[in-house]
Amino acid sequence: MSMTPREIVSRTLRFEGADRFPYDLAPDYGSDIAWVTMDPSVDDRPRKGIDSWGAVWDNVGVCDIGEVTHPPLQEWEDWDQLVIPDIRDEARWHLLNGAREQAGDRFLIAGGISIYERVHFIRGLENTWMDILEEPEKLGELIDLLVDMNLYAIKRFAAAGADAYMWWDDWGLQERLMISPDTWREIWKPRYERIYKAAHDAGMFTIMHSCGEITSILDDLIEIGLDVVQMDQQVNMGLERLGREFGGRITFWCPVDIQAVMAKGNPEQIRAYCGEMVRHLGRPEGGFFAKWYPDPVGAGHTPEAIHAMCDEFLKLTRSHLEPV
Protein backbone atom coordinates (compact mmCIF):
# COMPACT_ATOMS: atom_id res chain seq x y z
CA MET A 1 0.00 0.00 0.00
CA SER A 2 1.43 3.38 -1.02
CA MET A 3 2.10 6.09 1.53
CA THR A 4 -0.06 9.20 1.82
CA PRO A 5 1.54 12.61 1.16
CA ARG A 6 1.44 13.28 4.91
CA GLU A 7 3.35 10.07 5.59
CA ILE A 8 5.85 10.78 2.82
CA VAL A 9 6.69 14.22 4.21
CA SER A 10 6.83 13.04 7.82
CA ARG A 11 9.04 10.04 7.06
CA THR A 12 11.32 12.18 4.90
CA LEU A 13 11.79 14.67 7.72
CA ARG A 14 12.48 11.88 10.20
CA PHE A 15 14.91 10.14 7.80
CA GLU A 16 12.82 6.98 8.02
CA GLY A 17 12.57 6.35 4.27
CA ALA A 18 9.56 7.08 2.05
CA ASP A 19 8.18 5.92 -1.30
CA ARG A 20 9.61 9.08 -2.89
CA PHE A 21 10.80 12.52 -1.91
CA PRO A 22 8.00 15.01 -1.22
CA TYR A 23 7.25 18.04 -3.34
CA ASP A 24 5.39 21.33 -3.33
CA LEU A 25 5.31 22.42 -6.95
CA ALA A 26 3.43 24.84 -9.19
CA PRO A 27 -0.36 24.35 -9.18
CA ASP A 28 -0.49 22.15 -12.29
CA TYR A 29 2.17 19.77 -10.93
CA GLY A 30 0.93 18.92 -7.44
CA SER A 31 1.78 19.39 -3.79
CA ASP A 32 2.02 17.20 -0.70
CA ILE A 33 1.25 20.05 1.69
CA ALA A 34 -1.57 22.26 2.92
CA TRP A 35 -1.37 25.50 4.88
CA VAL A 36 -3.10 27.06 7.85
CA THR A 37 -2.46 30.57 9.16
CA MET A 38 -3.81 33.23 11.44
CA ASP A 39 -6.17 35.67 9.73
CA PRO A 40 -5.02 38.36 9.98
CA SER A 41 -1.55 37.13 10.82
CA VAL A 42 0.53 38.80 13.51
CA ASP A 43 3.33 38.53 10.93
CA ASP A 44 1.35 39.97 8.00
CA ARG A 45 3.43 41.49 5.20
CA PRO A 46 1.29 43.52 2.82
CA ARG A 47 2.52 44.40 -0.64
CA LYS A 48 1.35 47.93 0.09
CA GLY A 49 -0.37 49.36 3.13
CA ILE A 50 -0.06 49.24 6.92
CA ASP A 51 0.46 46.01 8.83
CA SER A 52 -0.94 45.04 12.22
CA TRP A 53 2.02 46.65 14.05
CA GLY A 54 1.66 49.97 12.23
CA ALA A 55 4.57 49.49 9.80
CA VAL A 56 4.04 51.14 6.42
CA TRP A 57 4.79 48.90 3.40
CA ASP A 58 5.26 49.78 -0.25
CA ASN A 59 6.23 48.07 -3.50
CA VAL A 60 6.87 49.80 -6.78
CA GLY A 61 8.04 46.69 -8.63
CA VAL A 62 6.33 43.59 -9.98
CA CYS A 63 7.06 41.15 -7.14
CA ASP A 64 4.52 40.14 -4.51
CA ILE A 65 6.79 41.16 -1.65
CA GLY A 66 6.71 44.68 -0.27
CA GLU A 67 9.21 46.42 1.99
CA VAL A 68 8.83 48.54 5.08
CA THR A 69 9.25 52.23 4.31
CA HIS A 70 8.29 53.54 7.76
CA PRO A 71 8.94 51.38 10.84
CA PRO A 72 6.51 52.15 13.67
CA LEU A 73 9.08 52.13 16.52
CA GLN A 74 11.91 54.36 15.35
CA GLU A 75 12.67 55.53 18.90
CA TRP A 76 12.52 53.38 22.02
CA GLU A 77 10.91 56.31 23.84
CA ASP A 78 7.76 55.49 21.82
CA TRP A 79 7.55 51.90 23.08
CA ASP A 80 4.36 52.62 25.05
CA GLN A 81 2.68 53.86 21.85
CA LEU A 82 3.57 50.78 19.79
CA VAL A 83 0.49 48.93 18.57
CA ILE A 84 0.93 45.32 19.67
CA PRO A 85 -1.57 43.02 17.96
CA ASP A 86 -3.55 40.76 20.24
CA ILE A 87 -2.61 37.20 19.30
CA ARG A 88 -5.26 35.86 21.68
CA ASP A 89 -8.10 37.51 19.78
CA GLU A 90 -10.36 34.58 18.86
CA ALA A 91 -11.31 36.23 15.57
CA ARG A 92 -7.71 35.73 14.43
CA TRP A 93 -8.02 31.93 14.66
CA HIS A 94 -11.14 31.22 12.59
CA LEU A 95 -9.17 29.38 9.87
CA LEU A 96 -8.28 26.64 12.35
CA ASN A 97 -11.84 25.36 12.29
CA GLY A 98 -11.75 22.24 10.13
CA ALA A 99 -8.16 22.89 8.94
CA ARG A 100 -7.05 19.30 9.54
CA GLU A 101 -10.08 17.89 7.75
CA GLN A 102 -9.61 20.24 4.80
CA ALA A 103 -5.96 19.21 4.50
CA GLY A 104 -7.05 15.60 4.07
CA ASP A 105 -4.06 13.30 3.64
CA ARG A 106 -1.65 16.19 3.03
CA PHE A 107 1.01 17.46 5.43
CA LEU A 108 -0.35 20.56 7.22
CA ILE A 109 2.03 23.48 7.80
CA ALA A 110 1.19 26.36 10.14
CA GLY A 111 2.55 29.86 9.52
CA GLY A 112 4.32 31.39 12.53
CA ILE A 113 5.96 34.69 13.47
CA SER A 114 9.48 35.78 12.58
CA ILE A 115 11.71 36.96 15.41
CA TYR A 116 14.38 38.74 13.35
CA GLU A 117 12.57 40.12 10.34
CA ARG A 118 9.63 41.26 12.46
CA VAL A 119 12.05 43.08 14.77
CA HIS A 120 13.52 45.08 11.92
CA PHE A 121 10.07 45.62 10.40
CA ILE A 122 9.23 47.29 13.72
CA ARG A 123 12.53 49.05 14.43
CA GLY A 124 14.14 49.38 10.99
CA LEU A 125 17.18 47.35 9.95
CA GLU A 126 19.87 49.87 10.89
CA ASN A 127 18.23 50.56 14.25
CA THR A 128 18.09 46.80 14.90
CA TRP A 129 21.81 46.44 14.26
CA MET A 130 22.54 49.45 16.49
CA ASP A 131 20.31 48.00 19.22
CA ILE A 132 22.59 44.96 19.41
CA LEU A 133 25.33 47.25 20.73
CA GLU A 134 23.46 50.11 22.35
CA GLU A 135 20.11 48.75 23.60
CA PRO A 136 20.47 44.96 24.03
CA GLU A 137 17.98 44.79 26.90
CA LYS A 138 15.24 46.60 25.00
CA LEU A 139 15.99 44.56 21.90
CA GLY A 140 15.72 41.40 23.99
CA GLU A 141 12.38 42.52 25.39
CA LEU A 142 10.99 42.93 21.87
CA ILE A 143 12.33 39.56 20.74
CA ASP A 144 10.90 37.87 23.83
CA LEU A 145 7.50 39.39 23.09
CA LEU A 146 7.64 37.72 19.68
CA VAL A 147 8.83 34.44 21.18
CA ASP A 148 5.88 34.43 23.57
CA MET A 149 3.53 35.02 20.65
CA ASN A 150 5.05 32.02 18.89
CA LEU A 151 4.62 29.84 21.98
CA TYR A 152 0.94 30.72 22.11
CA ALA A 153 0.51 30.14 18.37
CA ILE A 154 2.18 26.74 18.61
CA LYS A 155 -0.41 25.59 21.15
CA ARG A 156 -3.28 26.74 18.94
CA PHE A 157 -1.92 25.20 15.74
CA ALA A 158 -0.98 21.92 17.43
CA ALA A 159 -4.48 21.59 18.88
CA ALA A 160 -5.84 22.08 15.36
CA GLY A 161 -3.78 19.19 14.00
CA ALA A 162 -0.92 20.99 12.23
CA ASP A 163 2.09 18.83 11.41
CA ALA A 164 4.75 21.56 11.28
CA TYR A 165 5.39 25.12 12.37
CA MET A 166 7.15 27.48 9.94
CA TRP A 167 8.32 31.07 9.89
CA TRP A 168 10.48 33.34 7.73
CA ASP A 169 13.74 34.94 8.87
CA ASP A 170 16.27 35.88 6.18
CA TRP A 171 19.66 35.94 7.90
CA GLY A 172 22.14 35.89 5.06
CA LEU A 173 23.71 38.33 2.68
CA GLN A 174 25.10 36.81 -0.50
CA GLU A 175 28.42 35.86 1.10
CA ARG A 176 27.94 35.96 4.88
CA LEU A 177 25.55 36.38 7.77
CA MET A 178 24.06 39.86 8.33
CA ILE A 179 25.48 39.98 11.85
CA SER A 180 28.36 38.14 13.46
CA PRO A 181 27.64 34.46 14.19
CA ASP A 182 28.74 34.98 17.79
CA THR A 183 26.20 37.77 18.24
CA TRP A 184 23.52 35.59 16.66
CA ARG A 185 24.40 32.81 19.10
CA GLU A 186 24.22 35.15 22.07
CA ILE A 187 20.94 36.88 21.24
CA TRP A 188 18.86 34.80 18.85
CA LYS A 189 19.95 31.18 19.29
CA PRO A 190 18.43 30.66 22.77
CA ARG A 191 15.17 32.24 21.60
CA TYR A 192 14.95 29.94 18.60
CA GLU A 193 15.65 27.02 20.89
CA ARG A 194 12.63 27.89 23.03
CA ILE A 195 10.40 27.93 19.97
CA TYR A 196 11.77 24.69 18.55
CA LYS A 197 11.39 22.89 21.87
CA ALA A 198 7.79 24.07 22.24
CA ALA A 199 6.95 22.91 18.71
CA HIS A 200 8.56 19.51 19.26
CA ASP A 201 6.85 19.12 22.62
CA ALA A 202 3.57 19.84 20.85
CA GLY A 203 4.29 17.15 18.24
CA MET A 204 5.18 19.44 15.33
CA PHE A 205 8.20 19.64 13.07
CA THR A 206 10.07 22.95 12.76
CA ILE A 207 10.66 24.73 9.45
CA MET A 208 12.46 28.02 8.81
CA HIS A 209 12.91 29.92 5.59
CA SER A 210 16.21 31.72 5.46
CA CYS A 211 17.98 32.90 2.33
CA GLY A 212 21.53 34.09 1.78
CA GLU A 213 24.76 32.55 3.07
CA ILE A 214 23.81 30.99 6.40
CA THR A 215 26.26 28.08 6.69
CA SER A 216 27.93 29.71 9.72
CA ILE A 217 24.81 29.04 11.82
CA LEU A 218 23.39 25.89 10.24
CA ASP A 219 25.13 23.61 12.73
CA ASP A 220 23.64 25.70 15.54
CA LEU A 221 20.15 25.52 14.06
CA ILE A 222 20.42 21.74 13.72
CA GLU A 223 21.74 21.47 17.29
CA ILE A 224 18.76 23.32 18.77
CA GLY A 225 16.11 21.49 16.81
CA LEU A 226 15.48 22.87 13.33
CA ASP A 227 14.10 20.02 11.20
CA VAL A 228 13.78 21.75 7.81
CA VAL A 229 15.61 24.69 6.26
CA GLN A 230 13.77 26.27 3.35
CA MET A 231 16.38 27.81 1.03
CA ASP A 232 15.57 29.57 -2.23
CA GLN A 233 19.30 29.99 -2.94
CA GLN A 234 22.01 27.36 -2.84
CA VAL A 235 24.62 28.32 -5.45
CA ASN A 236 26.20 30.91 -3.14
CA MET A 237 26.86 28.12 -0.60
CA GLY A 238 27.38 25.23 -3.00
CA LEU A 239 25.21 22.13 -3.29
CA GLU A 240 28.15 19.80 -2.74
CA ARG A 241 29.21 21.65 0.40
CA LEU A 242 25.66 21.77 1.80
CA GLY A 243 25.27 18.06 1.24
CA ARG A 244 28.69 17.16 2.59
CA GLU A 245 28.53 19.26 5.77
CA PHE A 246 24.83 19.16 6.63
CA GLY A 247 23.17 16.44 4.56
CA GLY A 248 21.59 13.64 6.54
CA ARG A 249 21.08 15.90 9.58
CA ILE A 250 18.47 18.34 8.29
CA THR A 251 15.94 18.36 5.45
CA PHE A 252 16.47 20.85 2.63
CA TRP A 253 13.21 22.20 1.19
CA CYS A 254 14.28 24.01 -1.96
CA PRO A 255 13.41 25.09 -5.46
CA VAL A 256 16.14 25.34 -8.07
CA ASP A 257 18.23 28.39 -7.07
CA ILE A 258 15.89 31.25 -7.92
CA GLN A 259 18.58 33.80 -8.83
CA ALA A 260 21.49 31.94 -10.35
CA VAL A 261 19.75 29.10 -12.22
CA MET A 262 15.98 29.62 -12.56
CA ALA A 263 16.32 33.24 -13.69
CA LYS A 264 19.40 32.76 -15.89
CA GLY A 265 19.62 29.10 -16.92
CA ASN A 266 18.09 27.35 -19.91
CA PRO A 267 15.75 24.36 -19.47
CA GLU A 268 18.58 21.86 -19.86
CA GLN A 269 20.65 23.59 -17.17
CA ILE A 270 17.64 23.73 -14.86
CA ARG A 271 16.95 20.02 -15.31
CA ALA A 272 20.58 19.18 -14.65
CA TYR A 273 20.56 21.28 -11.48
CA CYS A 274 17.48 19.41 -10.24
CA GLY A 275 19.47 16.20 -10.43
CA GLU A 276 22.40 17.73 -8.58
CA MET A 277 20.06 18.90 -5.81
CA VAL A 278 18.62 15.43 -5.33
CA ARG A 279 22.05 13.79 -5.38
CA HIS A 280 23.78 16.16 -2.97
CA LEU A 281 21.03 17.25 -0.57
CA GLY A 282 18.97 14.08 -0.29
CA ARG A 283 19.70 10.69 1.21
CA PRO A 284 18.01 7.32 0.63
CA GLU A 285 16.30 7.80 4.01
CA GLY A 286 15.15 11.38 3.36
CA GLY A 287 16.42 14.92 3.67
CA PHE A 288 15.21 16.52 0.42
CA PHE A 289 11.88 18.19 -0.29
CA ALA A 290 11.32 19.79 -3.72
CA LYS A 291 9.70 23.21 -3.98
CA TRP A 292 8.79 25.89 -6.47
CA TYR A 293 9.01 29.67 -5.95
CA PRO A 294 5.49 31.10 -5.68
CA ASP A 295 6.32 34.55 -7.11
CA PRO A 296 7.74 33.60 -10.50
CA VAL A 297 6.97 36.94 -12.14
CA GLY A 298 8.78 38.90 -9.45
CA ALA A 299 11.79 36.57 -9.69
CA GLY A 300 11.89 36.60 -13.48
CA HIS A 301 11.05 32.90 -13.96
CA THR A 302 9.59 32.01 -17.37
CA PRO A 303 6.87 29.39 -17.87
CA GLU A 304 9.48 27.28 -19.69
CA ALA A 305 11.80 27.41 -16.67
CA ILE A 306 8.98 26.51 -14.26
CA HIS A 307 7.95 23.55 -16.42
CA ALA A 308 11.54 22.31 -16.70
CA MET A 309 11.98 22.37 -12.92
CA CYS A 310 8.63 20.87 -11.94
CA ASP A 311 8.66 18.23 -14.66
CA GLU A 312 12.19 17.16 -13.80
CA PHE A 313 11.51 16.96 -10.08
CA LEU A 314 8.53 14.70 -10.80
CA LYS A 315 10.74 12.47 -12.95
CA LEU A 316 13.32 12.30 -10.15
CA THR A 317 10.95 11.63 -7.26
CA ARG A 318 12.26 8.13 -6.62
CA SER A 319 15.92 8.60 -7.59
CA HIS A 320 16.91 9.51 -4.03
CA LEU A 321 16.24 5.91 -3.06
CA GLU A 322 19.47 4.99 -4.84
CA PRO A 323 22.59 5.89 -2.80
CA VAL A 324 24.90 8.46 -4.41
N, C-alpha and C positions, 0 to 999 in steps of 0.2 A: 504493500500500500504506500502510495507516494505521500510525502510530507506536505503539510499545509504551508503557505507563505509564512505564517507566524512561527511555525516550527523551524523552517529553514533559516529565518533571521536569527532566532534565539540560539539555535545550535551553532550557527556560524560565529556568533558573538562569544559563545562559550568554548569555542574550539572543540566541539564534540562531533563534527562531521555532519554534512547535510547532503541532500540529493544534488544540489548545485549551489553556486553562490547566489545570494539575493541581489535584487536590483530594484531601483526606483528610477524609471526612465521616462522619456517624454510620453504624453498621454496615449499616443497610438501604439506604444510598445509595452506598456504594462508596468505595474508596481506591486511590490510586496507589502507596502506600508499604507497606513492611514494616519491622519493627524487629528489632534484635539488641542484646543487652545482656550485661553480666557477670551472673553469678548465683552468689552474691549480689554486688550492685554495691558498689563502693567508695563510691558516692554514694547509698546506699539511704536512703529517707525513709519510715520506717514511720508508719502512721496512729497507732499506739500501740506502745510498746515501746522497745527499746534498739537503736541502730544499730551498725554495725561499728566505729565510733570510740568507742563508749561513751556517746553522747549519748542522753538520755532524751526520748522523744517522747510527746505526748498530744494527744487531740482529743475535745472534749466536744460538738461540733456534728454536722452531717450531711454535711459535705464529706469528700472522700477524703484531704485533705491535713492532716497533723498539724503540730505546732509543737514546737520544742525547749523543754522546761521545765527541763532541767538540763544545761548544756554540760559536757563532760568536762574541759576545760582552763581552769578559771576563774582560775588563777594560773600564771604562766610558770614558777614554781619547780617545778611538777609536770610539766614537759615530758617528763622521763625516764620518767614513769609513764603517759604517753598511749599508748593502744592504737592502733597504726598498722596498718591492715589490709595484708596482703601481696598486692599486686596481681599478683605473679608466681606465685601459687598456681595451678597448672594446673586445679584443681577449679573455679576461678572462671570458666573459659573454655569450659565444656562446650557452651554454646549456640552456639558458633561452628561446631561440626561440622555441615556441611550447610546453614548459614544462607543461603548464596547460592542454593543449589538450591531451598530451601523458599520463598525470596522469588520465584522464577520470574522473570516479566518486570516485576516491580515494583521501584521505587527503594528500596534498602536503607539505612536510617538506623541508625547505631550510637549508643548512649547513653554519653556521656562523664561527666566529673567537674567540678563547678562549682569555681571558684577564688575566689569571693566568698561565696556562700551557705554553702559548706562551711566556710569560715573562721569565719563567725559561728555556724554550728551547733556548731563546736568551742569557740570562745572566748566566744560570746554577742555580741549585736549591739553593746551599749554598750561592752564591752571592746574589740571590734574597732575601733570609732571612736576610742577612747582610744589604742589601739596605734598608730594612724597618727601621733599626736603624741609619744607617750611611749616606744614600743617598736618603732620602724620596722624595725630589723634583725631582731628576733624575728618580727615579722609577715611580713617578706619571706622568712624561712626557711620559715615554714609555707606561704606561697603557693608558693614554689619546690618544696616537696615535692609539692604538688598538681599543679603544672605537669609535673614529672617523671613523675608517675603518668599524666597525660594523654598524654605523649609515648610512653610504653610502650603504653598502650591503643591509640593510633593505629596503631602497627605491627601489633598483633594484629588489629584490626578490618580494616585495609587488606588484610592477607594473607588474610582470610576473604572478601574481595569486597564489603565495604561501600562504598556510594557517597558517604556523607556522615557527618560526625561532629558530634554535637549535644550541648549541655549547657545547663543552666538557671541563670541568674544574674539575679535581679530587682534592677535598679539604681535604679529610679525610684520616687519618691513620686508623688502625684497631679499635682503642679505643678513638680517639679524633681528633680534627681538627689539621692540620699541623701547624697553627699559632694560636695565641690567638684570641678568638672570638672578643674581643674588638679591636684588631688591624685590623681584617677583616672588622669590621664595620666602622672603621675610613677610611681605604684606599680603599677597594674594594666595599663595599655596595653602596655608592653613584654612582659609575661608573656602576654597574649592573642596578641600578635604571634608569639611563639615557637610557640604551639599552632597558630595558623592556618597558619604556614609549614610546620610538620611535616605537617599534614593535607593541604595542597596538594601538598607534595613526595611524599606517599604516594598522590596521585591522588584525594583525597576533597574534596568540598565542605565548607564550614563553616556551621553553623547554631547560632544562640544564641537561646534564649527570654529575653526581658527585658521585664517589664511596667513601667508607670508612665511618667513623662515623661522620656524619654532622648534627646531631640533634641540636647542639648548635647554628646553624645559619638557621635552616629551618623556624622558625618563621619570621626571618628577610627577607628571600627570598620570603615567602608568602606575607609579608607586602608590599614589593616593586614591586610585580607584577609577580612573577614566577608562571606560570600556571601548568607546568608539571615537576616533578623531575624524571629523568631516573636513577634508581639505579640497579646495577647488584648484589649488596649485600644488605641483610636485616637482616640476623641472628645476626650480630654484634650490631644491634640497637634494634632488636626484633619486629616482626610483630605486636604483640598486642600493644606495646608502640607506634609504628608508626601510627597505626590506631586510637588509643585512643587520642593521642596528636595532630595529624595533619590530620587525615582522615576527609573528607568532606570539606576541605579547599584547597586542592591541589590534582592533579591527580598523582598517582604513575604508572609509566611505567616501568615494571620490568619483567625479567625472574625469574625463580626459582633461588635462591641464587647460583651463579656460583661456589663458592668455597666450601661452607659448605654442600650443598645438591646435586647439579648437579654432582659435581666431586666425591662425596663420598657416596651418598645415592643410595639405590636400587630403582627399578621402583615403588614399592609400597610407599616408603617414598617420592619420588618425587611427585607422584600423590596426596598424602595426603597434602604435602606442598602447592601444587597448590590450594587446597581447602581452606587452611588457609589464603593464600594470598587474595583470593577473599573475604573471610568473614571479614578479618580485614581491608584491605586497601580500598575496594570498598564500595559504598553506593548504595541504590536503584536508586538514581539520577545520579550516575556516580562516577568518582574518581579512577577507576582502568583500566589499559590498559596492556594487556598481551604482552610479548616480548620473543624472543629467543636471545641467545648470538651468534653473527655471526662469532666467531672464536672458534668453538667447539674443534678443534684439539689442539690449543694452551692452552685451558682451561682444557683439559683432559675430555671432555664430550663424552661418547660413543653414538653410534646410538640408543641403547636401551634407554638411558637416555633422549635423544632428543625426541624420539617417545613418551615416557611416559609423558613428559611435554606438548608437543604440542597436543597430543591426549586428555589429560585430560583438558587442557584449552578449547579446542573446545567443550568438553562435558559440561563444566561449564559456557559456554558463557551467559546463561540466568539466572544463579542462583543468580546473584547479584540483580535481581529484587525482591528477597524475603528478607525482612529485617532480619538482624542477631538477 
